């Protein structure tokens, strides 16, 4: 959810530090338009993702052919 520019102005240094620490962008609304403040460290947000054990990696179309009846509980 974007913050208003006046809220950014009130606490700009804390917000900038938060962006640097978390790596997450902050959106600011100004005159009805959005401005995104994000770290420019060269690391894409997708590269910050952590592995998820048990995550299915592969062709999503193959999932529709799996028989899930043994897993289904009414």
Backbone atoms as SQL, in Angstrom:
CREATE TABLE atoms (id INTEGER PRIMARY KEY, chain TEXT, resi INTEGER, resn TEXT, atom TEXT, x REAL, y REAL, z REAL);
INSERT INTO atoms VALUES
  (1, 'A', 1, 'UNK', 'N', 0.837, -1.170, 0.000),
  (2, 'A', 1, 'UNK', 'CA', 0.000, 0.000, 0.000),
  (3, 'A', 1, 'UNK', 'C', 0.889, 1.243, 0.000),
  (4, 'A', 2, 'UNK', 'N', 0.698, 2.110, -0.965),
  (5, 'A', 2, 'UNK', 'CA', 1.561, 3.291, -1.050),
  (6, 'A', 2, 'UNK', 'C', 1.326, 4.275, 0.086),
  (7, 'A', 3, 'UNK', 'N', 2.393, 4.951, 0.477),
  (8, 'A', 3, 'UNK', 'CA', 2.277, 5.980, 1.506),
  (9, 'A', 3, 'UNK', 'C', 2.188, 7.341, 0.829),
  (10, 'A', 4, 'UNK', 'N', 1.696, 8.297, 1.541),
  (11, 'A', 4, 'UNK', 'CA', 1.614, 9.668, 1.035),
  (12, 'A', 4, 'UNK', 'C', 2.995, 10.320, 1.148),
  (13, 'A', 5, 'UNK', 'N', 3.244, 11.283, 0.288),
  (14, 'A', 5, 'UNK', 'CA', 4.532, 11.974, 0.286),
  (15, 'A', 5, 'UNK', 'C', 4.785, 12.685, 1.611),
  (16, 'A', 6, 'UNK', 'N', 3.728, 13.190, 2.244),
  (17, 'A', 6, 'UNK', 'CA', 3.921, 13.869, 3.534),
  (18, 'A', 6, 'UNK', 'C', 4.385, 12.896, 4.614),
  (19, 'A', 7, 'UNK', 'N', 3.906, 11.625, 4.543),
  (20, 'A', 7, 'UNK', 'CA', 4.375, 10.616, 5.500),
  (21, 'A', 7, 'UNK', 'C', 5.842, 10.284, 5.264),
  (22, 'A', 8, 'UNK', 'N', 6.245, 10.250, 4.008),
  (23, 'A', 8, 'UNK', 'CA', 7.658, 10.014, 3.681),
  (24, 'A', 8, 'UNK', 'C', 8.514, 11.153, 4.230),
  (25, 'A', 9, 'UNK', 'N', 8.060, 12.366, 4.040),
  (26, 'A', 9, 'UNK', 'CA', 8.818, 13.532, 4.486),
  (27, 'A', 9, 'UNK', 'C', 9.004, 13.528, 6.001),
  (28, 'A', 10, 'UNK', 'N', 7.989, 13.074, 6.740),
  (29, 'A', 10, 'UNK', 'CA', 8.054, 13.063, 8.211),
  (30, 'A', 10, 'UNK', 'C', 9.148, 12.133, 8.736),
  (31, 'A', 11, 'UNK', 'N', 9.384, 11.029, 8.010),
  (32, 'A', 11, 'UNK', 'CA', 10.264, 9.987, 8.549),
  (33, 'A', 11, 'UNK', 'C', 11.159, 9.406, 7.457),
  (34, 'A', 12, 'UNK', 'N', 11.707, 10.254, 6.606),
  (35, 'A', 12, 'UNK', 'CA', 12.408, 9.782, 5.413),
  (36, 'A', 12, 'UNK', 'C', 13.630, 8.923, 5.738),
  (37, 'A', 13, 'UNK', 'N', 14.415, 9.286, 6.743),
  (38, 'A', 13, 'UNK', 'CA', 15.637, 8.528, 7.018),
  (39, 'A', 13, 'UNK', 'C', 15.334, 7.128, 7.542),
  (40, 'A', 14, 'UNK', 'N', 14.319, 6.998, 8.394),
  (41, 'A', 14, 'UNK', 'CA', 13.935, 5.676, 8.885),
  (42, 'A', 14, 'UNK', 'C', 13.414, 4.816, 7.732),
  (43, 'A', 15, 'UNK', 'N', 12.633, 5.405, 6.841),
  (44, 'A', 15, 'UNK', 'CA', 12.082, 4.668, 5.707),
  (45, 'A', 15, 'UNK', 'C', 13.192, 4.243, 4.750),
  (46, 'A', 16, 'UNK', 'N', 14.132, 5.119, 4.481),
  (47, 'A', 16, 'UNK', 'CA', 15.255, 4.759, 3.611),
  (48, 'A', 16, 'UNK', 'C', 16.089, 3.640, 4.223),
  (49, 'A', 17, 'UNK', 'N', 16.328, 3.703, 5.528),
  (50, 'A', 17, 'UNK', 'CA', 17.067, 2.629, 6.204),
  (51, 'A', 17, 'UNK', 'C', 16.306, 1.313, 6.127),
  (52, 'A', 18, 'UNK', 'N', 14.990, 1.384, 6.259),
  (53, 'A', 18, 'UNK', 'CA', 14.154, 0.183, 6.170),
  (54, 'A', 18, 'UNK', 'C', 14.250, -0.448, 4.776),
  (55, 'A', 19, 'UNK', 'N', 14.255, 0.372, 3.736),
  (56, 'A', 19, 'UNK', 'CA', 14.388, -0.143, 2.365),
  (57, 'A', 19, 'UNK', 'C', 15.737, -0.831, 2.197),
  (58, 'A', 20, 'UNK', 'N', 16.787, -0.225, 2.713),
  (59, 'A', 20, 'UNK', 'CA', 18.119, -0.822, 2.586),
  (60, 'A', 20, 'UNK', 'C', 18.248, -2.118, 3.372),
  (61, 'A', 21, 'UNK', 'N', 17.680, -2.170, 4.571),
  (62, 'A', 21, 'UNK', 'CA', 17.788, -3.366, 5.401),
  (63, 'A', 21, 'UNK', 'C', 16.951, -4.521, 4.877),
  (64, 'A', 22, 'UNK', 'N', 15.736, -4.225, 4.445),
  (65, 'A', 22, 'UNK', 'CA', 14.821, -5.296, 4.024),
  (66, 'A', 22, 'UNK', 'C', 14.987, -5.660, 2.556),
  (67, 'A', 23, 'UNK', 'N', 15.471, -4.719, 1.748),
  (68, 'A', 23, 'UNK', 'CA', 15.562, -4.964, 0.314),
  (69, 'A', 23, 'UNK', 'C', 14.227, -4.801, -0.397),
  (70, 'A', 24, 'UNK', 'N', 13.183, -4.438, 0.354),
  (71, 'A', 24, 'UNK', 'CA', 11.848, -4.264, -0.222),
  (72, 'A', 24, 'UNK', 'C', 11.611, -2.802, -0.579),
  (73, 'A', 25, 'UNK', 'N', 11.013, -2.596, -1.734),
  (74, 'A', 25, 'UNK', 'CA', 10.722, -1.253, -2.199),
  (75, 'A', 25, 'UNK', 'C', 9.577, -0.643, -1.408),
  (76, 'A', 26, 'UNK', 'N', 9.544, 0.678, -1.384),
  (77, 'A', 26, 'UNK', 'CA', 8.461, 1.436, -0.776),
  (78, 'A', 26, 'UNK', 'C', 7.832, 2.275, -1.884),
  (79, 'A', 27, 'UNK', 'N', 6.511, 2.278, -1.937),
  (80, 'A', 27, 'UNK', 'CA', 5.818, 3.089, -2.924),
  (81, 'A', 27, 'UNK', 'C', 5.264, 4.340, -2.257),
  (82, 'A', 28, 'UNK', 'N', 5.442, 5.458, -2.946),
  (83, 'A', 28, 'UNK', 'CA', 4.984, 6.751, -2.451),
  (84, 'A', 28, 'UNK', 'C', 4.039, 7.333, -3.500),
  (85, 'A', 29, 'UNK', 'N', 2.891, 7.834, -3.035),
  (86, 'A', 29, 'UNK', 'CA', 1.939, 8.459, -3.949),
  (87, 'A', 29, 'UNK', 'C', 2.158, 9.967, -3.933),
  (88, 'A', 30, 'UNK', 'N', 2.310, 10.528, -5.115),
  (89, 'A', 30, 'UNK', 'CA', 2.528, 11.977, -5.243),
  (90, 'A', 30, 'UNK', 'C', 1.733, 12.462, -6.442),
  (91, 'A', 31, 'UNK', 'N', 0.797, 13.350, -6.216),
  (92, 'A', 31, 'UNK', 'CA', -0.057, 13.899, -7.275),
  (93, 'A', 31, 'UNK', 'C', -0.754, 12.810, -8.080),
  (94, 'A', 32, 'UNK', 'N', -1.199, 11.759, -7.393),
  (95, 'A', 32, 'UNK', 'CA', -1.940, 10.689, -8.055),
  (96, 'A', 32, 'UNK', 'C', -1.073, 9.685, -8.796),
  (97, 'A', 33, 'UNK', 'N', 0.239, 9.818, -8.723),
  (98, 'A', 33, 'UNK', 'CA', 1.154, 8.882, -9.386),
  (99, 'A', 33, 'UNK', 'C', 2.015, 8.195, -8.349),
  (100, 'A', 34, 'UNK', 'N', 2.475, 6.992, -8.696),
  (101, 'A', 34, 'UNK', 'CA', 3.296, 6.215, -7.769),
  (102, 'A', 34, 'UNK', 'C', 4.775, 6.365, -8.082),
  (103, 'A', 35, 'UNK', 'N', 5.551, 6.498, -7.029),
  (104, 'A', 35, 'UNK', 'CA', 7.007, 6.527, -7.122),
  (105, 'A', 35, 'UNK', 'C', 7.508, 5.381, -6.256),
  (106, 'A', 36, 'UNK', 'N', 8.422, 4.591, -6.788),
  (107, 'A', 36, 'UNK', 'CA', 8.957, 3.454, -6.036),
  (108, 'A', 36, 'UNK', 'C', 10.395, 3.755, -5.632),
  (109, 'A', 37, 'UNK', 'N', 10.671, 3.592, -4.338),
  (110, 'A', 37, 'UNK', 'CA', 12.026, 3.733, -3.807),
  (111, 'A', 37, 'UNK', 'C', 12.522, 2.330, -3.508),
  (112, 'A', 38, 'UNK', 'N', 13.596, 1.937, -4.187),
  (113, 'A', 38, 'UNK', 'CA', 14.123, 0.584, -4.000),
  (114, 'A', 38, 'UNK', 'C', 15.638, 0.622, -3.970),
  (115, 'A', 39, 'UNK', 'N', 16.260, -0.391, -3.369),
  (116, 'A', 39, 'UNK', 'CA', 17.721, -0.429, -3.312),
  (117, 'A', 39, 'UNK', 'C', 18.308, -0.627, -4.710),
  (118, 'A', 40, 'UNK', 'N', 19.411, 0.017, -4.964),
  (119, 'A', 40, 'UNK', 'CA', 20.076, -0.097, -6.265),
  (120, 'A', 40, 'UNK', 'C', 21.376, -0.869, -6.118),
  (121, 'A', 41, 'UNK', 'N', 21.324, -1.998, -5.407),
  (122, 'A', 41, 'UNK', 'CA', 22.526, -2.784, -5.164),
  (123, 'A', 41, 'UNK', 'C', 22.818, -3.774, -6.274),
  (124, 'A', 42, 'UNK', 'N', 22.011, -3.773, -7.315),
  (125, 'A', 42, 'UNK', 'CA', 22.233, -4.675, -8.438),
  (126, 'A', 42, 'UNK', 'C', 21.667, -6.065, -8.238),
  (127, 'A', 43, 'UNK', 'N', 21.036, -6.310, -7.094),
  (128, 'A', 43, 'UNK', 'CA', 20.452, -7.617, -6.827),
  (129, 'A', 43, 'UNK', 'C', 18.954, -7.525, -7.083),
  (130, 'A', 44, 'UNK', 'N', 18.478, -8.337, -7.996),
  (131, 'A', 44, 'UNK', 'CA', 17.050, -8.337, -8.309),
  (132, 'A', 44, 'UNK', 'C', 16.268, -8.934, -7.138),
  (133, 'A', 45, 'UNK', 'N', 15.058, -8.442, -6.896),
  (134, 'A', 45, 'UNK', 'CA', 14.259, -8.989, -5.791),
  (135, 'A', 45, 'UNK', 'C', 14.070, -10.505, -5.887),
  (136, 'A', 46, 'UNK', 'N', 13.980, -11.029, -7.094),
  (137, 'A', 46, 'UNK', 'CA', 13.802, -12.480, -7.240),
  (138, 'A', 46, 'UNK', 'C', 15.031, -13.239, -6.737),
  (139, 'A', 47, 'UNK', 'N', 16.200, -12.612, -6.782),
  (140, 'A', 47, 'UNK', 'CA', 17.411, -13.264, -6.290),
  (141, 'A', 47, 'UNK', 'C', 17.477, -13.295, -4.765),
  (142, 'A', 48, 'UNK', 'N', 16.620, -12.521, -4.101),
  (143, 'A', 48, 'UNK', 'CA', 16.579, -12.518, -2.637),
  (144, 'A', 48, 'UNK', 'C', 15.663, -13.597, -2.079),
  (145, 'A', 49, 'UNK', 'N', 14.949, -14.296, -2.947),
  (146, 'A', 49, 'UNK', 'CA', 14.030, -15.323, -2.488),
  (147, 'A', 49, 'UNK', 'C', 14.787, -16.476, -1.839),
  (148, 'A', 50, 'UNK', 'N', 14.208, -17.006, -0.787),
  (149, 'A', 50, 'UNK', 'CA', 14.819, -18.146, -0.099),
  (150, 'A', 50, 'UNK', 'C', 14.201, -19.436, -0.621),
  (151, 'A', 51, 'UNK', 'N', 14.968, -20.527, -0.630),
  (152, 'A', 51, 'UNK', 'CA', 14.413, -21.805, -1.083),
  (153, 'A', 51, 'UNK', 'C', 13.264, -22.267, -0.185),
  (154, 'A', 52, 'UNK', 'N', 12.293, -22.921, -0.784),
  (155, 'A', 52, 'UNK', 'CA', 11.156, -23.468, -0.054),
  (156, 'A', 52, 'UNK', 'C', 11.204, -24.986, -0.201),
  (157, 'A', 53, 'UNK', 'N', 11.458, -25.710, 0.895),
  (158, 'A', 53, 'UNK', 'CA', 11.510, -27.172, 0.815),
  (159, 'A', 53, 'UNK', 'C', 10.175, -27.736, 0.320),
  (160, 'A', 54, 'UNK', 'N', 10.246, -28.699, -0.574),
  (161, 'A', 54, 'UNK', 'CA', 9.046, -29.337, -1.090),
  (162, 'A', 54, 'UNK', 'C', 8.373, -28.596, -2.225),
  (163, 'A', 55, 'UNK', 'N', 8.951, -27.488, -2.641),
  (164, 'A', 55, 'UNK', 'CA', 8.393, -26.720, -3.738),
  (165, 'A', 55, 'UNK', 'C', 8.491, -27.515, -5.029),
  (166, 'A', 56, 'UNK', 'N', 7.431, -27.523, -5.797),
  (167, 'A', 56, 'UNK', 'CA', 7.436, -28.255, -7.067),
  (168, 'A', 56, 'UNK', 'C', 8.121, -27.396, -8.119),
  (169, 'A', 57, 'UNK', 'N', 9.165, -27.933, -8.698),
  (170, 'A', 57, 'UNK', 'CA', 9.881, -27.244, -9.758),
  (171, 'A', 57, 'UNK', 'C', 9.708, -28.068, -11.019),
  (172, 'A', 58, 'UNK', 'N', 9.233, -27.455, -12.058),
  (173, 'A', 58, 'UNK', 'CA', 9.032, -28.182, -13.308),
  (174, 'A', 58, 'UNK', 'C', 7.929, -27.553, -14.127),
  (175, 'A', 59, 'UNK', 'N', 7.361, -28.360, -15.001),
  (176, 'A', 59, 'UNK', 'CA', 6.332, -27.894, -15.914),
  (177, 'A', 59, 'UNK', 'C', 4.985, -27.855, -15.190),
  (178, 'A', 60, 'UNK', 'N', 4.367, -26.678, -15.034),
  (179, 'A', 60, 'UNK', 'CA', 3.091, -26.603, -14.337),
  (180, 'A', 60, 'UNK', 'C', 1.978, -27.374, -15.049),
  (181, 'A', 61, 'UNK', 'N', 2.080, -27.538, -16.354),
  (182, 'A', 61, 'UNK', 'CA', 1.059, -28.276, -17.098),
  (183, 'A', 61, 'UNK', 'C', 1.040, -29.749, -16.691),
  (184, 'A', 62, 'UNK', 'N', 2.174, -30.270, -16.213),
  (185, 'A', 62, 'UNK', 'CA', 2.241, -31.668, -15.804),
  (186, 'A', 62, 'UNK', 'C', 1.419, -31.918, -14.537),
  (187, 'A', 63, 'UNK', 'N', 1.141, -30.884, -13.746),
  (188, 'A', 63, 'UNK', 'CA', 0.387, -31.047, -12.510),
  (189, 'A', 63, 'UNK', 'C', -1.060, -31.454, -12.761),
  (190, 'A', 64, 'UNK', 'N', -1.619, -31.086, -13.905),
  (191, 'A', 64, 'UNK', 'CA', -3.018, -31.417, -14.159),
  (192, 'A', 64, 'UNK', 'C', -3.234, -32.902, -14.397),
  (193, 'A', 65, 'UNK', 'N', -2.177, -33.653, -14.661),
  (194, 'A', 65, 'UNK', 'CA', -2.304, -35.084, -14.920),
  (195, 'A', 65, 'UNK', 'C', -2.005, -35.944, -13.690),
  (196, 'A', 66, 'UNK', 'N', -1.737, -35.331, -12.557),
  (197, 'A', 66, 'UNK', 'CA', -1.461, -36.072, -11.333),
  (198, 'A', 66, 'UNK', 'C', -2.785, -36.521, -10.717),
  (199, 'A', 67, 'UNK', 'N', -2.816, -37.761, -10.260),
  (200, 'A', 67, 'UNK', 'CA', -4.007, -38.293, -9.605),
  (201, 'A', 67, 'UNK', 'C', -3.951, -37.936, -8.119),
  (202, 'A', 68, 'UNK', 'N', -4.823, -37.032, -7.680),
  (203, 'A', 68, 'UNK', 'CA', -4.836, -36.547, -6.305),
  (204, 'A', 68, 'UNK', 'C', -5.889, -37.257, -5.457),
  (205, 'A', 69, 'UNK', 'N', -6.538, -38.286, -5.959),
  (206, 'A', 69, 'UNK', 'CA', -7.643, -38.908, -5.208),
  (207, 'A', 69, 'UNK', 'C', -7.185, -39.504, -3.888),
  (208, 'A', 70, 'UNK', 'N', -5.956, -39.986, -3.783),
  (209, 'A', 70, 'UNK', 'CA', -5.458, -40.546, -2.520),
  (210, 'A', 70, 'UNK', 'C', -5.263, -39.455, -1.466),
  (211, 'A', 71, 'UNK', 'N', -5.032, -38.214, -1.890),
  (212, 'A', 71, 'UNK', 'CA', -4.799, -37.106, -0.980),
  (213, 'A', 71, 'UNK', 'C', -6.097, -36.438, -0.532),
  (214, 'A', 72, 'UNK', 'N', -7.158, -36.604, -1.294),
  (215, 'A', 72, 'UNK', 'CA', -8.414, -35.917, -1.024),
  (216, 'A', 72, 'UNK', 'C', -9.138, -36.528, 0.160),
  (217, 'A', 73, 'UNK', 'N', -9.552, -35.665, 1.082),
  (218, 'A', 73, 'UNK', 'CA', -10.308, -36.132, 2.236),
  (219, 'A', 73, 'UNK', 'C', -11.607, -35.335, 2.286),
  (220, 'A', 74, 'UNK', 'N', -12.737, -36.037, 2.221),
  (221, 'A', 74, 'UNK', 'CA', -14.031, -35.334, 2.204),
  (222, 'A', 74, 'UNK', 'C', -14.335, -34.670, 3.541);
